[in-house]
């Protein structure tokens, strides 16, 4: 996906993150997501090569007192590519296969 088409979160400490589906999302099908990390600001923070990164994905079905949370196990993030130059650099992580379990 071109990074111009992504929706970026609020900048925190000079970084923004975007999470997008990798391919079609189908009911009862495998869910694959792709994570992007972008440096922002002037001057932008330098992002060193990512060697051992991981994350937890938390998905909430309904916010508030009636919420039902779903989560995935710890997922390993593998740097696949970098794009951009100058004031903006984007790290493209390899797609993440998720098996969601109800908590």
C-alpha angles and dihedrals in degrees: 000000000000110000090231088068094054126102110230126209126231112296113256119185091342095308135102130191133207128189119196135170115259104224128335120343110223133181110260090003130118114282115222120182132185122211123209126192120197131191114222137175137060110306094017118223115260112245113209120213110287111237107160114014129151139172145189120230117211118191120188117200097197126011121224135035092329094053123144114200128208125186142179128225119260109297127208116230115216118194108231106170145350126218135179132044140217112020096002128052123170126200113207112204122205115262116279119222110214131197106191121209128193116244 
